[in-house]
Structures are given as structure tokens and as C-alpha cells.
């Protein structure tokens, strides 16, 4: 059930209607010839998708896999059509191919058929037989309505402003946060309601006020809460300790019981150990990094895993101080978890919500 707010705000249905009306797909976005605006999303093809009833031909089969426990839907040729992980609400569905790029900040480009969506309930073995899932799958399999990836790229540099019917800006180029007094570092603690500029009342009744100087700002965890929570309607906790749902900080998210730990935190604190197996990662996973010796054993950064880029690297999008906002860019460290780069070396754990 969506949290209550002091003023009416954007609901999922409204978001989807706005996305459709505004022609969010990149084919409808203006093309910036000097590459200052990102190619946010381009739908390049419409593959033949098999329906749950087999109306388009092709028998579907369900398979159970381990590590983590999950159900995989396969097409007649054995191709993976969808993946559902026990205990997680995020599902990865195959759909029309899209391209995500951010030419201002990186040459990396992700071309993917993965659409990551939030189910109304957490998956469990046998859920494919339940009516809630059949209704949900029929609505979203093959759909081009907004998903977690398209929401995330509505906040990168050059992303167009989007407003609800009351004039509230809910999407558009986001800052990381204002400068500190030293004029060098940027202030953190910029949550989704700071970006919106409105008070927000969480499910437990706690109301938090936005910082007046943080309008349209999102720190790393605030960015994830905007994408998963405010946009996709995943439950949000007011803080790490108050309320239930996705906690406020990267460390709170990493250590919470919400979702499923896909890559567990291992090794001695405070720096822990870099994972040796990242093949278990799936598009849509939250990635956690240990980056700062001043924060004791806390995880300091969180990102959204996108999958492989066109060069075969495992890449992510996150909100960063160096780029001043959400990015899949290279400034301050390339957005990869493979290889020996800055972020790859500091990657510690992953969670599937």
C-alpha cells in the first residue's frame, strides 16, 4: 500500500500515463547533436515474444534453479524469457531491445532486452500458478511501460524534466547535492523527497521535511529510493531504524533483511573482502561498495546493476559526487564491477529486492 503524503503526489498509474503521453522513449526525445544530453532509451526492435497462453506459438516451460533459489521461464528453444527469485519482488523479463548510453560522461553503452519490474508480491516456489502472478505477467510481459531502468535514466545528465498534473517535478537531471562550505566536497543526505521538495509521510506515520537547499538532489541511496520506492512503489523506511521497508542509507540497505542477499558480505571488517564470483548478478540488483576508511565498517555506496555493456563489462548506474548526480560514467572511477578499476576493487555485496 503506497505511503500517505501531506499532498497528493504521483502514483504509478499517473506516472505511466505521463510517460506514455510525453513519449519517454528516446525515439521521441530530442537529439542533442553536441552530445550534451544522453541517449536515455531507444527501443530498437520488437522480438517475437511468447505469451503465457502460447497464443503466438511456442511452448513455455518452468525450471527451478539454485544459488539463489529461483524460477526461470524458458521458451520453446530453451531461451530464458523471465527470472523470478524466491523472496524478491524484482523480476527480469525479456522484451524489446533498448540502448542506454550517457555520451557526456562515458563511451560505455548498454544494449539489453532485460526489463526489470516490481511484482506486487515477493516470489516463492509455485507462484506461477497463482492468479496475482498470472494477471501481473499478462500485463507486463512484452510491455514497453516504464521499468526500473527507464526510471533510473530519467535522472542522468541532460534527462528531460517531467512534471505531474500539479506541476511537481518528479524526473529530470538530478544533482548529487550542494557544495559544502569548503567548496570542494558535496553534501550528502539528499533523499527522494529533497529532490521533490515536499514533505513526505512514510507508512509508519513519520513525516520528514526536505532540505530547502537540496531541491532536485539525490545522493547514492536517495537515488535508489527514488527509483525503487517513489517511482516503482517498493516500501520505504523513514530511516535505517524507523519504519519498515528499504532503509535510508547504503549501509542500511546492505545489512537489512529486505530482499535477498545475492552476494553476501564476507571477510574481516572494516574493509571486508571483494567477491570472487559475480556471475550470480542479475540486472536490477543493488550493488554495495566499501570506499571510505572514515566510516568504520559501513558500506559507503550503492548502485543499480545494469548488466553487460557492449564491450562485455559489468556496469552500473549510481549517483556520484564527481559527476554531480546519477551516472554510468567514468569520472572518479569507471562504473564497472569487473576488472581492477576503482569501483571493481571496492565492490563488496549485492542484494535483490
C-alpha positions as CSV (number, residue, x, y, z in Angstrom):
1,X,0.0,0.0,0.0
2,X,1.6,3.3,-1.0
3,X,2.7,5.7,1.8
4,X,0.5,8.6,2.7
5,X,1.7,12.0,1.8
6,X,0.7,15.5,3.0
7,X,-0.2,16.5,-0.5
8,X,-1.3,14.4,-3.4
9,X,1.8,13.1,-5.3
10,X,2.5,10.9,-8.3
11,X,1.0,7.5,-8.3
12,X,2.2,4.6,-10.6
13,X,-0.8,4.9,-12.9
14,X,-0.2,8.6,-13.3
15,X,3.5,8.0,-13.9
16,X,2.7,5.5,-16.6
17,X,0.2,7.8,-18.2
18,X,2.6,10.7,-18.2
19,X,5.3,8.5,-19.6
20,X,3.1,7.5,-22.4
21,X,1.8,11.0,-23.1
22,X,5.3,12.5,-23.0
23,X,6.8,9.9,-25.3
24,X,9.6,8.9,-23.0
25,X,11.3,6.5,-25.4
26,X,14.3,8.0,-26.9
27,X,12.8,7.9,-30.4
28,X,10.6,10.7,-29.1
29,X,13.4,12.6,-27.2
30,X,15.2,15.5,-28.9
31,X,18.5,14.5,-30.4
32,X,21.3,16.7,-29.0
33,X,23.9,16.9,-31.7
34,X,26.7,18.1,-29.3
35,X,26.2,15.0,-27.1
36,X,25.4,17.1,-24.0
37,X,22.1,15.2,-23.5
38,X,22.2,11.4,-23.1
39,X,20.6,8.9,-25.4
40,X,18.4,7.7,-22.5
41,X,16.5,4.9,-24.0
42,X,16.0,3.6,-27.6
43,X,13.7,0.7,-28.4
44,X,15.3,-0.8,-31.5
45,X,13.3,-3.9,-32.2
46,X,10.3,-6.0,-31.2
47,X,11.3,-9.6,-30.9
48,X,8.6,-12.3,-31.1
49,X,7.5,-12.8,-27.6
50,X,5.7,-15.9,-26.5
51,X,2.7,-15.4,-24.4
52,X,1.7,-17.3,-21.3
53,X,-1.1,-18.9,-23.2
54,X,1.1,-19.8,-26.1
55,X,-1.0,-17.7,-28.5
56,X,2.0,-16.8,-30.6
57,X,3.2,-20.3,-30.8
58,X,5.9,-21.8,-28.7
59,X,5.7,-24.0,-25.6
60,X,6.9,-22.5,-22.3
61,X,8.5,-24.4,-19.5
62,X,9.3,-23.6,-15.9
63,X,12.7,-24.6,-14.3
64,X,13.9,-24.4,-10.7
65,X,17.5,-23.3,-10.1
66,X,19.6,-22.9,-7.0
67,X,22.1,-20.3,-5.7
68,X,19.9,-18.3,-5.4
69,X,16.7,-20.3,-5.3
70,X,14.7,-19.1,-8.3
71,X,12.2,-20.0,-11.1
72,X,13.1,-19.5,-14.7
73,X,10.6,-19.3,-17.6
74,X,12.0,-20.7,-20.8
75,X,10.7,-20.6,-24.4
76,X,10.4,-23.4,-26.8
77,X,14.0,-23.1,-27.9
78,X,15.3,-23.1,-24.3
79,X,15.8,-19.3,-24.2
80,X,15.3,-17.5,-20.9
81,X,12.1,-15.4,-21.0
82,X,11.9,-14.3,-17.4
83,X,13.6,-14.9,-14.0
84,X,12.0,-14.8,-10.6
85,X,14.0,-15.1,-7.3
86,X,12.5,-16.5,-4.1
87,X,11.9,-13.7,-1.6
88,X,12.4,-10.9,-4.2
89,X,9.8,-8.7,-5.8
90,X,12.0,-7.6,-8.7
91,X,11.7,-9.8,-11.8
92,X,13.7,-9.7,-15.0
93,X,11.6,-10.1,-18.2
94,X,12.8,-10.3,-21.7
95,X,11.3,-7.6,-24.0
96,X,12.2,-5.2,-26.9
97,X,15.9,-4.4,-27.1
98,X,16.9,-1.0,-25.6
99,X,20.1,1.1,-25.6
100,X,21.2,3.1,-22.6
101,X,24.1,5.5,-23.0
102,X,25.4,8.7,-21.5
103,X,27.9,10.1,-24.0
104,X,28.8,13.2,-21.9
105,X,30.4,11.0,-19.2
106,X,31.3,7.7,-20.8
107,X,31.7,5.7,-24.0
108,X,30.1,2.7,-22.4
109,X,26.7,1.7,-23.8
110,X,24.3,-1.0,-22.7
111,X,22.1,-2.7,-25.2
112,X,19.7,-5.0,-23.4
113,X,16.5,-7.0,-23.7
114,X,16.1,-7.1,-19.9
115,X,13.2,-5.2,-18.4
116,X,13.3,-5.1,-14.6
117,X,10.0,-4.8,-12.9
118,X,8.5,-4.9,-9.4
119,X,5.9,-7.6,-8.7
120,X,3.1,-7.0,-6.3
121,X,4.3,-9.8,-4.1
122,X,7.6,-11.5,-3.3
123,X,8.2,-14.6,-5.4
124,X,8.0,-18.1,-4.0
125,X,8.1,-21.5,-5.5
126,X,4.9,-22.3,-7.4
127,X,3.8,-18.6,-7.6
128,X,3.4,-19.1,-11.4
129,X,0.2,-20.9,-10.7
130,X,-1.4,-18.1,-8.6
131,X,-3.8,-15.6,-10.1
132,X,-2.0,-12.5,-8.9
133,X,1.1,-13.5,-10.9
134,X,-0.9,-14.5,-14.0
135,X,-2.6,-11.1,-14.0
136,X,0.6,-9.3,-13.5
137,X,2.6,-11.3,-16.1
138,X,-0.1,-10.8,-18.7
139,X,0.0,-7.0,-18.2
140,X,3.8,-6.6,-18.2
141,X,5.4,-9.3,-20.3
142,X,6.4,-7.6,-23.6
143,X,5.2,-4.2,-22.3
144,X,7.2,-1.1,-23.0
145,X,5.8,0.7,-20.0
146,X,8.4,2.3,-17.7
147,X,10.6,-0.1,-15.6
148,X,13.4,0.4,-13.1
149,X,16.0,1.0,-15.8
150,X,13.9,3.6,-17.6
151,X,13.1,5.4,-14.3
152,X,16.8,5.4,-13.4
153,X,17.9,7.1,-16.6
154,X,15.3,9.8,-16.1
155,X,17.8,11.5,-13.7
156,X,21.1,11.4,-15.6
157,X,22.7,14.5,-17.1
158,X,20.5,16.0,-19.7
159,X,17.4,14.0,-18.9
160,X,14.3,16.0,-19.7
161,X,12.1,17.5,-16.9
162,X,8.9,15.7,-16.2
163,X,6.1,17.1,-14.0
164,X,2.9,15.7,-12.7
165,X,-0.5,17.3,-13.2
166,X,0.1,19.6,-10.2
167,X,3.4,20.9,-11.6
168,X,5.6,18.9,-9.3
169,X,8.8,17.9,-11.0
170,X,9.3,14.1,-10.4
171,X,12.0,13.5,-13.0
172,X,14.8,15.3,-14.8
173,X,18.6,15.8,-14.4
174,X,19.4,15.4,-10.7
175,X,22.3,16.9,-8.8
176,X,24.2,14.9,-6.1
177,X,23.9,17.8,-3.7
178,X,25.2,21.3,-3.0
179,X,28.8,22.0,-2.1
180,X,30.0,22.0,1.5
181,X,31.5,25.2,2.9
182,X,34.9,24.2,1.7
183,X,33.7,24.5,-1.9
184,X,35.3,21.1,-2.8
185,X,33.1,18.3,-1.4
186,X,29.4,17.9,-1.8
187,X,26.8,17.5,0.9
188,X,25.2,14.1,1.2
189,X,21.9,13.1,2.9
190,X,19.8,14.0,-0.1
191,X,16.8,11.7,-0.3
192,X,14.0,11.5,-2.9
193,X,11.8,14.0,-1.0
194,X,14.6,16.5,-1.2
195,X,14.6,16.1,-4.9
196,X,10.8,16.6,-4.9
197,X,10.9,19.5,-2.5
198,X,7.9,18.3,-0.5
199,X,7.3,16.8,3.0
200,X,6.8,13.0,2.8
201,X,4.9,10.9,5.2
202,X,6.0,7.2,5.4
203,X,3.9,4.2,6.1
204,X,4.6,4.3,9.8
205,X,3.3,7.9,10.1
206,X,6.8,9.6,10.2
207,X,6.9,12.8,8.2
208,X,10.2,14.1,7.1
209,X,10.9,17.6,5.7
210,X,13.0,18.3,2.6
211,X,16.2,20.5,2.9
212,X,15.4,23.7,1.1
213,X,18.9,23.8,-0.4
214,X,18.7,20.2,-1.8
215,X,16.0,20.6,-4.4
216,X,16.5,18.2,-7.3
217,X,19.4,16.5,-5.4
218,X,19.8,12.7,-4.9
219,X,22.7,11.0,-3.1
220,X,23.5,7.4,-3.9
221,X,20.9,5.8,-1.6
222,X,18.4,8.6,-2.3
223,X,18.6,7.8,-6.0
224,X,17.8,4.1,-5.3
225,X,14.9,5.1,-3.1
226,X,13.6,7.4,-5.8
227,X,13.8,4.6,-8.4
228,X,12.6,1.6,-6.4
229,X,10.4,3.4,-3.9
230,X,8.8,6.6,-5.1
231,X,8.6,5.6,-8.7
232,X,8.2,1.8,-8.6
233,X,6.4,1.8,-5.2
234,X,8.7,-0.5,-3.2
235,X,8.0,0.1,0.6
236,X,10.4,2.7,2.1
237,X,11.5,3.1,5.7
238,X,11.8,6.6,7.0
239,X,15.4,6.0,8.3
240,X,17.6,3.0,8.8
241,X,15.9,2.3,12.2
242,X,12.4,3.9,11.8
243,X,9.7,2.2,9.9
244,X,9.8,-0.9,7.6
245,X,10.9,-1.1,4.0
246,X,14.1,-0.1,2.2
247,X,16.3,1.7,4.7
248,X,17.7,5.2,4.1
249,X,21.5,4.6,3.6
250,X,23.7,2.3,1.6
251,X,24.8,0.6,4.7
252,X,21.3,0.2,6.0
253,X,20.2,-1.3,2.7
254,X,23.2,-3.7,2.6
255,X,22.5,-5.0,6.1
256,X,18.8,-5.1,6.1
257,X,16.6,-8.2,5.8
258,X,14.7,-6.6,2.9
259,X,15.1,-8.6,-0.3
260,X,17.6,-11.4,-0.9
261,X,21.4,-11.3,-0.4
262,X,22.8,-12.4,-3.7
263,X,26.4,-11.7,-2.9
264,X,27.0,-11.8,0.8
265,X,29.3,-9.6,2.8
266,X,32.3,-11.6,3.7
267,X,35.8,-11.2,5.3
268,X,37.1,-9.2,8.2
269,X,35.7,-5.8,9.0
270,X,36.1,-2.9,8.3
271,X,37.1,-3.4,4.7
272,X,35.7,-7.0,4.2
273,X,36.6,-9.0,1.0
274,X,36.0,-8.4,-2.6
275,X,33.6,-11.1,-4.0
276,X,35.2,-13.8,-6.2
277,X,32.1,-14.8,-8.0
278,X,30.0,-12.1,-9.7
279,X,28.3,-14.3,-12.3
280,X,25.3,-14.5,-9.9
281,X,24.5,-10.9,-10.5
282,X,21.3,-10.1,-12.4
283,X,20.2,-6.8,-13.9
284,X,18.3,-4.8,-11.3
285,X,20.4,-5.9,-8.3
286,X,21.7,-3.4,-5.8
287,X,25.5,-3.3,-5.5
288,X,27.3,-2.1,-2.4
289,X,30.8,-0.7,-2.0
290,X,33.2,-0.1,0.8
291,X,35.1,3.1,-0.1
292,X,35.9,5.3,3.0
293,X,38.2,4.4,5.9
294,X,36.4,7.2,8.0
295,X,33.1,5.3,8.1
296,X,34.3,2.3,10.2
297,X,32.7,-0.9,8.8
298,X,29.8,0.8,6.9
299,X,29.1,0.3,3.2
300,X,29.5,3.7,1.6
301,X,28.0,3.5,-1.8
302,X,25.1,1.8,-3.6
303,X,24.4,1.3,-7.3
304,X,21.9,-0.3,-9.7
305,X,23.4,-3.1,-11.7
306,X,22.6,-2.8,-15.5
307,X,24.3,-6.0,-16.8
308,X,26.9,-6.2,-19.6
309,X,27.8,-3.2,-21.8
310,X,28.7,-3.6,-25.5
311,X,32.3,-4.2,-24.5
312,X,31.4,-7.1,-22.2
313,X,31.9,-5.3,-18.9
314,X,29.6,-5.5,-16.0
315,X,28.3,-1.9,-15.4
316,X,26.0,0.0,-13.1
317,X,24.4,3.4,-12.7
318,X,24.6,5.4,-9.4
319,X,24.6,8.9,-8.1
320,X,28.1,10.2,-7.6
321,X,29.8,13.4,-6.2
322,X,32.3,13.5,-9.0
323,X,29.7,13.7,-11.8
324,X,27.3,15.6,-9.5
325,X,24.4,13.2,-9.9
326,X,23.2,9.9,-11.3
327,X,25.6,8.5,-14.0
328,X,27.0,5.4,-15.6
329,X,30.1,7.4,-16.3
330,X,33.8,7.2,-15.7
331,X,34.8,10.3,-13.8
332,X,36.1,9.4,-10.4
333,X,36.2,5.7,-11.4
334,X,34.6,3.7,-14.2
335,X,31.2,2.2,-13.4
336,X,32.3,-1.4,-13.5
337,X,32.4,-4.3,-11.0
338,X,34.7,-6.5,-13.2
339,X,38.4,-5.9,-13.8
340,X,40.7,-4.0,-11.5
341,X,39.2,-0.5,-11.6
342,X,38.3,1.7,-8.6
343,X,34.8,0.5,-8.1
344,X,35.5,-3.0,-9.0
345,X,38.1,-3.2,-6.3
346,X,35.8,-1.8,-3.7
347,X,32.7,-3.9,-4.5
348,X,31.6,-6.0,-1.5
349,X,28.0,-7.3,-1.7
350,X,24.7,-7.3,-3.7
351,X,21.0,-7.6,-2.9
352,X,17.9,-8.4,-5.0
353,X,14.8,-6.6,-3.7
